[in-house]
Amino acid sequence: MERAVTADTPAVEPEVRSKTSLLEEEGEVAADYLEELLDIADLDGDIDIDVDHGRAAVEIVADEPGSLRHLVGAHGEVLDALQELTRLAVQTRTGERSRLMLDVAGYRAGRRVELTALAEETIAKVRATGEKIALSPMNAFERKVVHDAVTASGLVSESHGVEPQRYIEVGPAADDEPTED
């Protein structure tokens, strides 16, 4: 197994650097846990560790991404469970709650692209009609991607409901008026 660790750490304040060090430590703990899991399951994969948007990011990659599909599951359900188990392993080792993001074979990266496109289509519809639009239920990762895209556009979004039926409603900002295209 191979591990790649990257972190963009230009000259920063000492307390920020220590936070980055803590996130890198989270990544290392997660990588150890995941390597053991891969060994038990007799799966080949490499672990990439990074710090992204203020959280540890770990990805399991393989030469044949299809070989890891069991770790993703239908609609990423196994991946979500594996991420929670990995976070618990990190918390047990460090004593700190982890916000670690786990990806397997680029599933989340691909899903982020799909969700960003969905958010952009929804933003365009809301701008054109001035009406709120409710999206299908999503998990926390998916909702965050959509919320970020909506916020960047200047519109507003709110989550409603209870897991696993929690969904987002996208609406115009208070001062938006419908536009004709």
Secondary structure per residue as TSV (DSSP state, phi and psi in degrees):
chain	resnum	aa	ss	phi	psi
A	1	M	-	360.0	143.1
A	2	E	-	-118.2	144.4
A	3	R	E	-124.5	135.1
A	4	A	E	-120.2	127.3
A	5	V	E	-116.3	126.2
A	6	T	E	-135.6	144.8
A	7	A	-	-155.8	126.0
A	8	D	-	-80.3	102.0
A	9	T	-	-126.7	81.3
A	10	P	-	-67.9	179.4
A	11	A	S	-56.4	116.0
A	12	V	-	-133.4	167.6
A	13	E	-	-61.5	149.5
A	14	P	H	-56.5	-39.1
A	15	E	H	-69.5	-30.8
A	16	V	H	-70.8	-42.6
A	17	R	H	-60.5	-39.9
A	18	S	H	-66.9	-33.9
A	19	K	H	-64.8	-41.9
A	20	T	H	-61.9	-40.7
A	21	S	H	-61.9	-40.3
A	22	L	H	-64.5	-40.2
A	23	L	H	-67.0	-38.3
A	24	E	H	-64.1	-38.6
A	25	E	H	-62.3	-43.1
A	26	E	H	-55.7	-45.3
A	27	G	H	-61.1	-40.6
A	28	E	H	-65.7	-43.1
A	29	V	H	-62.5	-45.0
A	30	A	H	-61.5	-42.1
A	31	A	H	-62.1	-42.6
A	32	D	H	-59.7	-46.4
A	33	Y	H	-60.4	-46.9
A	34	L	H	-69.3	-34.5
A	35	E	H	-62.6	-42.0
A	36	E	H	-62.2	-42.4
A	37	L	H	-61.7	-45.3
A	38	L	H	-61.8	-39.6
A	39	D	H	-63.2	-45.8
A	40	I	H	-61.4	-41.9
A	41	A	H	-82.1	-3.5
A	42	D	T	55.9	47.5
A	43	L	-	-113.0	142.5
A	44	D	-	-92.6	134.5
A	45	G	-	-174.1	151.7
A	46	D	E	-105.8	154.6
A	47	I	E	-112.5	124.1
A	48	D	E	-107.1	133.2
A	49	I	E	-118.6	136.4
A	50	D	E	-148.2	169.8
A	51	V	E	-118.7	121.0
A	52	D	E	-136.4	123.0
A	53	H	T	53.0	43.1
A	54	G	T	74.9	20.2
A	55	R	E	-144.5	154.5
A	56	A	E	-68.7	138.2
A	57	A	E	-126.9	125.2
A	58	V	E	-125.9	135.8
A	59	E	E	-130.1	137.0
A	60	I	E	-96.8	122.1
A	61	V	E	-122.2	154.9
A	62	A	-	-144.4	156.2
A	63	D	S	-61.3	-35.3
A	64	E	S	-114.8	94.4
A	65	P	G	-54.9	-30.7
A	66	G	G	-61.5	-23.6
A	67	S	G	-69.0	-14.9
A	68	L	G	-106.0	6.2
A	69	R	G	-58.6	-27.7
A	70	H	G	-65.8	-25.9
A	71	L	G	-82.5	-8.2
A	72	V	T	-98.4	-49.4
A	73	G	-	74.0	180.0
A	74	A	G	-67.2	126.0
A	75	H	G	56.6	25.0
A	76	G	G	76.4	13.9
A	77	E	H	-64.7	-41.1
A	78	V	H	-67.9	-40.3
A	79	L	H	-59.4	-43.8
A	80	D	H	-59.9	-44.4
A	81	A	H	-65.6	-42.1
A	82	L	H	-63.8	-38.3
A	83	Q	H	-62.1	-43.9
A	84	E	H	-64.1	-41.8
A	85	L	H	-63.1	-40.1
A	86	T	H	-65.9	-41.4
A	87	R	H	-60.7	-40.6
A	88	L	H	-64.3	-40.1
A	89	A	H	-62.4	-41.2
A	90	V	H	-65.6	-44.3
A	91	Q	H	-63.1	-40.1
A	92	T	H	-61.7	-40.1
A	93	R	H	-78.0	-38.8
A	94	T	H	-100.1	-19.8
A	95	G	S	79.9	3.0
A	96	E	S	-116.6	143.2
A	97	R	-	-65.1	136.3
A	98	S	-	-106.5	142.1
A	99	R	-	-111.0	22.1
A	100	L	-	-50.0	139.1
A	101	M	E	-107.6	130.7
A	102	L	E	-114.1	137.1
A	103	D	E	-128.4	149.5
A	104	V	E	-128.9	122.3
A	105	A	T	52.8	33.8
A	106	G	T	73.6	13.4
A	107	Y	H	-59.3	-51.3
A	108	R	H	-65.8	-38.0
A	109	A	H	-60.9	-43.4
A	110	G	H	-66.2	-40.6
A	111	R	H	-64.5	-36.4
A	112	R	H	-60.8	-41.6
A	113	V	H	-63.0	-46.0
A	114	E	H	-61.4	-44.5
A	115	L	H	-69.1	-35.0
A	116	T	H	-64.5	-40.5
A	117	A	H	-64.1	-42.7
A	118	L	H	-60.6	-44.0
A	119	A	H	-62.5	-42.3
A	120	E	H	-64.9	-39.6
A	121	E	H	-63.7	-43.1
A	122	T	H	-65.7	-41.8
A	123	I	H	-59.0	-45.1
A	124	A	H	-62.2	-41.7
A	125	K	H	-65.3	-42.6
A	126	V	H	-64.4	-41.9
A	127	R	H	-64.2	-38.0
A	128	A	H	-72.3	-37.3
A	129	T	H	-101.8	-25.2
A	130	G	-	75.3	5.6
A	131	E	-	-98.4	151.1
A	132	K	-	-73.2	147.9
A	133	I	E	-129.4	129.2
A	134	A	E	-95.9	135.1
A	135	L	-	-99.1	165.6
A	136	S	-	-64.2	157.5
A	137	P	-	-56.1	145.6
A	138	M	-	-142.0	158.9
A	139	N	-	-80.1	175.0
A	140	A	H	-59.9	-43.2
A	141	F	H	-58.5	-47.9
A	142	E	H	-64.6	-42.1
A	143	R	H	-62.4	-40.1
A	144	K	H	-61.9	-42.2
A	145	V	H	-60.1	-46.0
A	146	V	H	-67.5	-46.0
A	147	H	H	-56.0	-44.0
A	148	D	H	-61.2	-43.9
A	149	A	H	-65.8	-41.5
A	150	V	H	-65.9	-44.7
A	151	T	H	-60.4	-43.3
A	152	A	H	-62.7	-27.2
A	153	S	H	-81.8	-13.1
A	154	G	T	92.4	-0.7
A	155	L	-	-89.4	-177.4
A	156	V	E	-121.6	152.3
A	157	S	E	-142.4	148.1
A	158	E	E	-137.8	143.0
A	159	S	E	-91.6	142.4
A	160	H	E	-135.4	157.1
A	161	G	S	91.0	-175.6
A	162	V	-	-123.9	142.2
A	163	E	T	-52.3	143.5
A	164	P	T	-89.2	13.2
A	165	Q	S	-102.1	20.7
A	166	R	-	-71.4	133.4
A	167	Y	E	-136.4	170.2
A	168	I	E	-112.1	141.5
A	169	E	E	-115.6	126.6
A	170	V	E	-106.0	132.7
A	171	G	E	-141.2	169.2
A	172	P	-	-70.0	154.4
A	173	A	-	-68.5	158.7
A	174	A	T	-54.3	-32.5
A	175	D	T	-100.9	10.1
A	176	D	-	-81.3	144.5
A	177	E	-	-121.3	147.6
A	178	P	-	-59.7	144.3
A	179	T	-	-117.8	151.8
A	180	E	-	-101.5	133.6
A	181	D	-	-118.0	360.0
